[in-house]
Amino acid sequence: MIYALCFYLFATITVFSAIMVISSRNPVHSVLYLILAFFNSAGLFILLGAEFIAMILVIVYVGAVAVLFMFVVMMLDIDYSELRKGFQKYLPIGGLIGLILLAELLLVGFGWGLGGPVTTDPATAIPALNEMSNTEAIGSLLYTKYAFLFQMAGLILLVAMIGAIVLTHRARPGVKKQNINDQVKRRRGDAYDIVKVKPGQGLG
């Protein structure tokens, strides 16, 4: 009974947050509703026994992506009146896409299928992993059977990160840069000059 109540609670808040993401006029509010939707989706994954996916959803999407969206939206100078001008122009196509998505959700929700029956008890790819937890099973596969592919993916991401840094790092003339060595060796005589000014005269 408690699982059913938690499911309906998380699902209701998730659907409400998703609707508010696309219906809020303020982009900052949309990002906040998106974060709320991520948290409740993580709760649904925990109820399904997929705690690793729930943890990744909170750490990666909420902790990085959604917060990055928040900072980007807050730094942009958005003209809300300009955004509302094209609303009626795209209303027909938006309504059509919304009706299609609603029809698909109804098909999934009520179990209407165009093909054969859906398998309710799929077999596990590796039977030995049945007795492990979700996180332990994923780690066991990644670091044993798929260790080489996992390391290759990490190297590809590392090369992409280094390439992005190299492309954006340019030598710009006239830009003052910090020199730690000169700052450490700096003495009191290098910081200021003593100038004797005669009475009635200013600095030349």
VEXBASE-60862 format. One record per residue (C-alpha): residue number from 1; x, y, z. Coordinates in Angstrom, 3 decimals. Each point is the difference from the previous one (the first is absolute). Layout:
residues N
<n=NUM&c1=X&c2=Y&c3=Z>
...
This chain:
residues 204
<n=1&c1=0.000&c2=0.000&c3=0.000>
<n=2&c1=2.799&c2=2.422&c3=0.888>
<n=3&c1=1.721&c2=-0.676&c3=-3.336>
<n=4&c1=-3.173&c2=0.804&c3=-1.918>
<n=5&c1=-0.433&c2=3.263&c3=1.909>
<n=6&c1=3.623&c2=0.979&c3=-0.658>
<n=7&c1=-0.369&c2=-0.843&c3=-3.678>
<n=8&c1=-3.130&c2=2.113&c3=-0.457>
<n=9&c1=1.575&c2=2.856&c3=1.973>
<n=10&c1=3.240&c2=0.017&c3=-2.010>
<n=11&c1=-1.819&c2=-0.502&c3=-3.302>
<n=12&c1=-2.490&c2=2.807&c3=0.666>
<n=13&c1=2.695&c2=2.484&c3=0.962>
<n=14&c1=2.132&c2=-1.047&c3=-2.995>
<n=15&c1=-2.841&c2=0.542&c3=-2.472>
<n=16&c1=-0.935&c2=3.308&c3=1.622>
<n=17&c1=3.636&c2=1.181&c3=-0.074>
<n=18&c1=0.372&c2=-1.027&c3=-3.639>
<n=19&c1=-3.110&c2=1.996&c3=-0.935>
<n=20&c1=1.274&c2=3.031&c3=1.901>
<n=21&c1=3.383&c2=-0.213&c3=-1.751>
<n=22&c1=-1.607&c2=0.710&c3=-3.373>
<n=23&c1=-2.776&c2=2.292&c3=1.233>
<n=24&c1=1.942&c2=2.360&c3=2.284>
<n=25&c1=0.618&c2=3.439&c3=-1.468>
<n=26&c1=3.145&c2=0.532&c3=2.060>
<n=27&c1=2.963&c2=-2.153&c3=-1.176>
<n=28&c1=1.431&c2=-0.086&c3=3.527>
<n=29&c1=-3.236&c2=-1.524&c3=1.294>
<n=30&c1=0.139&c2=-2.542&c3=-2.825>
<n=31&c1=3.474&c2=-1.124&c3=1.097>
<n=32&c1=-1.165&c2=-0.313&c3=3.615>
<n=33&c1=-2.945&c2=-2.150&c3=-1.082>
<n=34&c1=2.414&c2=-2.061&c3=-2.088>
<n=35&c1=2.119&c2=-0.679&c3=3.085>
<n=36&c1=-3.145&c2=-1.035&c3=1.896>
<n=37&c1=-0.914&c2=-2.373&c3=-2.836>
<n=38&c1=3.487&c2=-1.548&c3=0.132>
<n=39&c1=-0.244&c2=-0.616&c3=3.741>
<n=40&c1=-3.386&c2=-1.696&c3=-0.263>
<n=41&c1=1.153&c2=-2.066&c3=-2.982>
<n=42&c1=2.883&c2=-1.180&c3=2.156>
<n=43&c1=-2.557&c2=-1.061&c3=2.616>
<n=44&c1=-1.831&c2=-2.042&c3=-2.632>
<n=45&c1=3.239&c2=-1.714&c3=-0.998>
<n=46&c1=0.672&c2=-0.875&c3=3.635>
<n=47&c1=-3.432&c2=-1.612&c3=0.229>
<n=48&c1=0.915&c2=-2.078&c3=-3.061>
<n=49&c1=3.200&c2=-1.176&c3=1.680>
<n=50&c1=2.305&c2=1.976&c3=-2.320>
<n=51&c1=1.801&c2=1.993&c3=2.669>
<n=52&c1=3.058&c2=0.566&c3=-2.191>
<n=53&c1=-2.026&c2=1.773&c3=-2.700>
<n=54&c1=-1.728&c2=2.063&c3=2.703>
<n=55&c1=3.359&c2=1.028&c3=1.452>
<n=56&c1=1.360&c2=0.937&c3=-3.431>
<n=57&c1=-3.172&c2=1.976&c3=-0.737>
<n=58&c1=0.420&c2=2.083&c3=3.147>
<n=59&c1=3.786&c2=0.436&c3=-0.120>
<n=60&c1=0.454&c2=0.607&c3=-3.733>
<n=61&c1=-3.219&c2=1.635&c3=-1.147>
<n=62&c1=-0.998&c2=1.911&c3=3.121>
<n=63&c1=3.497&c2=0.711&c3=1.264>
<n=64&c1=1.523&c2=1.002&c3=-3.328>
<n=65&c1=-2.306&c2=0.372&c3=-2.975>
<n=66&c1=-3.006&c2=1.648&c3=1.670>
<n=67&c1=2.178&c2=2.333&c3=2.082>
<n=68&c1=1.922&c2=0.933&c3=-3.167>
<n=69&c1=-3.318&c2=0.790&c3=-1.707>
<n=70&c1=-0.907&c2=2.169&c3=2.976>
<n=71&c1=3.203&c2=2.059&c3=-0.201>
<n=72&c1=-0.277&c2=0.375&c3=-3.781>
<n=73&c1=-3.620&c2=1.141&c3=0.186>
<n=74&c1=0.754&c2=2.472&c3=2.804>
<n=75&c1=2.942&c2=1.502&c3=-1.904>
<n=76&c1=-1.939&c2=0.462&c3=-3.239>
<n=77&c1=-1.759&c2=3.279&c3=-0.650>
<n=78&c1=-3.320&c2=-1.454&c3=-1.136>
<n=79&c1=-2.733&c2=2.217&c3=-1.399>
<n=80&c1=-3.163&c2=-1.777&c3=1.154>
<n=81&c1=-2.283&c2=2.181&c3=-2.109>
<n=82&c1=1.963&c2=-0.981&c3=-3.107>
<n=83&c1=-0.345&c2=-3.680&c3=0.889>
<n=84&c1=-3.771&c2=0.233&c3=0.299>
<n=85&c1=-0.416&c2=1.528&c3=-3.470>
<n=86&c1=0.567&c2=-3.283&c3=-1.856>
<n=87&c1=-2.209&c2=-2.080&c3=2.276>
<n=88&c1=-3.108&c2=0.017&c3=-2.204>
<n=89&c1=2.080&c2=-0.629&c3=-3.111>
<n=90&c1=1.208&c2=-3.387&c3=1.234>
<n=91&c1=-3.191&c2=-0.919&c3=1.882>
<n=92&c1=-1.506&c2=-2.328&c3=-2.703>
<n=93&c1=3.127&c2=-2.127&c3=-0.449>
<n=94&c1=0.603&c2=-0.033&c3=3.747>
<n=95&c1=-3.573&c2=-1.129&c3=0.641>
<n=96&c1=0.340&c2=-2.766&c3=-2.616>
<n=97&c1=3.202&c2=-1.299&c3=1.566>
<n=98&c1=-1.636&c2=0.165&c3=3.431>
<n=99&c1=-2.978&c2=-2.047&c3=-1.216>
<n=100&c1=2.320&c2=-2.614&c3=-1.495>
<n=101&c1=1.950&c2=-0.286&c3=3.254>
<n=102&c1=-3.247&c2=-0.216&c3=1.971>
<n=103&c1=-1.238&c2=-2.816&c3=-2.250>
<n=104&c1=3.266&c2=-1.881&c3=0.464>
<n=105&c1=-0.177&c2=0.395&c3=3.778>
<n=106&c1=-3.579&c2=-1.295&c3=0.007>
<n=107&c1=1.056&c2=-3.014&c3=-2.049>
<n=108&c1=2.773&c2=-0.769&c3=2.451>
<n=109&c1=-2.124&c2=0.714&c3=3.071>
<n=110&c1=-2.932&c2=-2.184&c3=-0.938>
<n=111&c1=2.114&c2=-2.795&c3=-1.429>
<n=112&c1=-1.161&c2=0.305&c3=-3.584>
<n=113&c1=2.641&c2=-1.495&c3=-2.260>
<n=114&c1=0.253&c2=-0.211&c3=-3.759>
<n=115&c1=2.271&c2=-3.032&c3=0.108>
<n=116&c1=0.134&c2=-3.136&c3=2.117>
<n=117&c1=-0.281&c2=-0.212&c3=3.789>
<n=118&c1=2.598&c2=1.794&c3=2.073>
<n=119&c1=2.337&c2=-2.198&c3=1.997>
<n=120&c1=-0.607&c2=0.624&c3=3.693>
<n=121&c1=2.847&c2=-2.154&c3=1.343>
<n=122&c1=3.054&c2=0.458&c3=-2.221>
<n=123&c1=2.939&c2=-2.307&c3=0.511>
<n=124&c1=3.186&c2=1.387&c3=1.455>
<n=125&c1=2.941&c2=0.153&c3=-2.390>
<n=126&c1=2.306&c2=-1.617&c3=2.563>
<n=127&c1=-1.762&c2=-2.314&c3=2.469>
<n=128&c1=2.799&c2=0.334&c3=2.567>
<n=129&c1=-0.915&c2=3.671&c3=0.470>
<n=130&c1=-3.499&c2=-0.772&c3=1.259>
<n=131&c1=1.137&c2=-0.123&c3=3.638>
<n=132&c1=1.920&c2=3.299&c3=-0.214>
<n=133&c1=-1.301&c2=3.491&c3=0.544>
<n=134&c1=-0.491&c2=2.323&c3=-2.938>
<n=135&c1=3.156&c2=2.024&c3=0.620>
<n=136&c1=2.128&c2=-3.069&c3=0.687>
<n=137&c1=-1.188&c2=-1.722&c3=-3.181>
<n=138&c1=0.780&c2=3.025&c3=-2.187>
<n=139&c1=3.440&c2=0.394&c3=1.595>
<n=140&c1=0.729&c2=-3.701&c3=-0.424>
<n=141&c1=-0.782&c2=0.180&c3=-3.709>
<n=142&c1=1.832&c2=3.268&c3=-0.646>
<n=143&c1=3.251&c2=-0.939&c3=1.728>
<n=144&c1=0.183&c2=-3.646&c3=-1.145>
<n=145&c1=-1.688&c2=-0.747&c3=-3.316>
<n=146&c1=-0.027&c2=3.545&c3=-1.385>
<n=147&c1=3.133&c2=1.359&c3=1.707>
<n=148&c1=1.840&c2=0.685&c3=-3.273>
<n=149&c1=-2.971&c2=1.794&c3=-1.562>
<n=150&c1=-0.503&c2=1.973&c3=3.216>
<n=151&c1=3.621&c2=1.175&c3=-0.052>
<n=152&c1=-0.246&c2=0.868&c3=-3.699>
<n=153&c1=-3.076&c2=2.137&c3=0.673>
<n=154&c1=1.909&c2=1.813&c3=2.745>
<n=155&c1=2.947&c2=0.655&c3=-2.350>
<n=156&c1=-2.324&c2=1.348&c3=-2.699>
<n=157&c1=-1.570&c2=2.410&c3=2.494>
<n=158&c1=3.470&c2=1.037&c3=1.199>
<n=159&c1=1.153&c2=0.725&c3=-3.556>
<n=160&c1=-3.178&c2=2.008&c3=-0.644>
<n=161&c1=0.564&c2=2.038&c3=3.171>
<n=162&c1=3.644&c2=0.716&c3=-0.877>
<n=163&c1=-0.993&c2=0.939&c3=-3.553>
<n=164&c1=-2.609&c2=2.460&c3=1.250>
<n=165&c1=2.572&c2=1.617&c3=2.312>
<n=166&c1=2.586&c2=0.263&c3=-2.788>
<n=167&c1=-2.496&c2=1.540&c3=-2.430>
<n=168&c1=-1.173&c2=2.626&c3=2.461>
<n=169&c1=3.406&c2=0.842&c3=1.518>
<n=170&c1=1.564&c2=2.672&c3=-2.183>
<n=171&c1=2.973&c2=2.302&c3=0.547>
<n=172&c1=-1.450&c2=3.507&c3=0.189>
<n=173&c1=2.432&c2=2.932&c3=-0.134>
<n=174&c1=-0.402&c2=2.767&c3=2.535>
<n=175&c1=-1.701&c2=-2.165&c3=2.620>
<n=176&c1=1.496&c2=0.182&c3=3.483>
<n=177&c1=0.794&c2=-3.387&c3=1.463>
<n=178&c1=0.898&c2=-1.013&c3=3.505>
<n=179&c1=3.603&c2=-1.055&c3=0.610>
<n=180&c1=0.256&c2=-1.886&c3=3.283>
<n=181&c1=3.820&c2=-0.061&c3=-0.050>
<n=182&c1=0.266&c2=3.805&c3=-0.254>
<n=183&c1=-2.548&c2=0.440&c3=2.774>
<n=184&c1=1.909&c2=-2.258&c3=2.354>
<n=185&c1=3.337&c2=1.757&c3=-0.663>
<n=186&c1=-1.540&c2=3.473&c3=0.366>
<n=187&c1=1.654&c2=2.269&c3=2.602>
<n=188&c1=-1.064&c2=3.233&c3=1.651>
<n=189&c1=2.195&c2=2.087&c3=-2.265>
<n=190&c1=-1.721&c2=-1.412&c3=-3.084>
<n=191&c1=-3.448&c2=0.968&c3=1.196>
<n=192&c1=0.342&c2=3.783&c3=0.097>
<n=193&c1=2.318&c2=2.890&c3=-0.837>
<n=194&c1=0.852&c2=2.907&c3=2.314>
<n=195&c1=-0.380&c2=3.326&c3=-1.811>
<n=196&c1=0.948&c2=3.269&c3=1.641>
<n=197&c1=-2.346&c2=2.802&c3=-1.026>
<n=198&c1=1.084&c2=3.575&c3=0.465>
<n=199&c1=-2.429&c2=2.432&c3=1.647>
<n=200&c1=-2.363&c2=1.584&c3=-2.485>
<n=201&c1=0.602&c2=-2.616&c3=-2.705>
<n=202&c1=-2.008&c2=-3.012&c3=-0.906>
<n=203&c1=1.022&c2=-3.326&c3=-1.410>
<n=204&c1=1.215&c2=0.239&c3=-3.579>
